[in-house]
Amino acid sequence: LVQWNLVCNSNKLKEMAQSIFMAGILIGGLVLGDLSDRFGRRPILTCSYLLLAASGSGAAFSPTFPVYMVFRFLCGCGISGITLSTVILNVEWVPTRMRAIMSTALGYCYTIGQFILPGLAYAIPQWRWLQLTVSIPFFIFFLSSWWTPESIRWLVLTGKSSKALKILRRVAAFNGKKEEGERLTLEELKLNLQKEISLAKAKYTAADLFRIPMLRRMTFCLSLAWFATGFAYYSLAMGVEEFGVNLYILQIIFGGVDIPAKFITILSLSYLGRHTTQAAALLLAGGAILALTFVPLDLQTVRTVLAVFGKGCLSSSFSCLFLYTSELYPTVIRQTGMGVSNLWTRVGSMLSPLVKITGEVQPFIPNIIYGITALLGGSAALFLPETLNQPLPETIEDLENWSLRAKKPKQEPEVEKASQRIPLQPYGPDLGSS
């Protein structure tokens, strides 16, 4: 801060830099998401690793604050591309029965990073060397990403079936099922993806999310829940220095709370349902943040407990939203719905640091805004339908029929089971895991 004279009236530029970083994540999601559909998941993943490595290293050697903000913006773009490509490849490669486990495992990787970063920050107090240290490994990830297999679904839908078949055979050999892979033919591959190919011909846009009444209501409620989660999450994650506890220890505690929080979330999603879990996570988080307003500053232990509890609830909200949103939107418009919903959490995370500036008027104002927003997001989740043990809708008509069935007595198990098949999952040996 002192190096670039970010003190006194210029101190608010610190929050501006955080917002610029979040803006990079927002823009990166919009641009790189479209490029991922055009050029494939793996090229965008590889380029994003290189972008993050180069821009992160550049930020470490920034001569001025404006140059630093430019590099931080590019870092945000790179992180967004990595996250988006990783999530898509996970969904499109991992077998259905393993998706929940793999999604949780990916979330725990983020938690592990939260443990490692405070240790590095303690060992490397000079911020430029710390920035360089956390950026260099992404050059290694950039090189290793060349061995990441491309999405089979994307290759087939873009007319590259021969290449898809070669990758499937290579993966089958890696899994010890070389003979099964050699028996695969282009005709079998296209037959397995026949429904996806036909669905890909139907063009849906973001306008359809607001044109159809059922989708419009879902989109509004989900967007508010995503916005509230990102908005409130980063108010706590980026304000750890405000709680008076050792910064490094508190960062480890903030990361550690994700371990039980995500485990409880998986149990709640499986037994209580998505609807209850999502609403409860945001309502409890909002209550915890509002409670901070009434706790005196000298009661640092109580304030820290409330902040850690709120952060754990918001981590649960993120975990639930990714699964819940993908289950609510039909296949034909699922990626568009996920993109629009996720856009709002980036807007929330971008605005979150700026709201802290209102604390200069009255110290309690930021927490009031964060808490009320989280409560509104939890209230909006109450109007969403439950998806636990429900078949995934593939078309708009499926969504309407599914919604009607949800209001009627439970259908016969045979009907439910037949409608739950996820395309691209082989009936024979599992070739989609690696």
Secondary structure, 3 states (H helix, E strand, C coil): CCCCCCCHHHHHHHHHHHHHHHHHHHHHHHHHHHHHHHHCHHHHHHHHHHHHHHHHHHHHCCCCHHHHHHHHHHHHHHHHHHHHHHHHHHHHHCCHHHHHHHHHHHHHHHHHHHHHHHHHHHHCCCHHHHHHHHHCHHHHHHHHHHHCCCCHHHHHHCCCHHHHHHHHHHHHHHCCCHHHHHHCCHHHHHHHCHHHHHHHCCCCCCCHHHHCHHHHHHHHHHHHHHHHHHHHHHHHHCCHHHHCCCHHHHHHHHHHCHHHHHHHHHHHHHHCCHHHHHHHHHHHHHHHHHHHHCCCCCCHHHHHHHHHHHHHHHHHHHHHHHHHHHHHCCHHHHHHHHHHHHHHHHHHHHHHHHHHHHHHCCCCHHHHHHHHHHHHHHHHHCCCCCCCCCCCCCCHHHHHHHHHHHHCCCCCHHHHHHCCCCCCCCCCCCCCCC
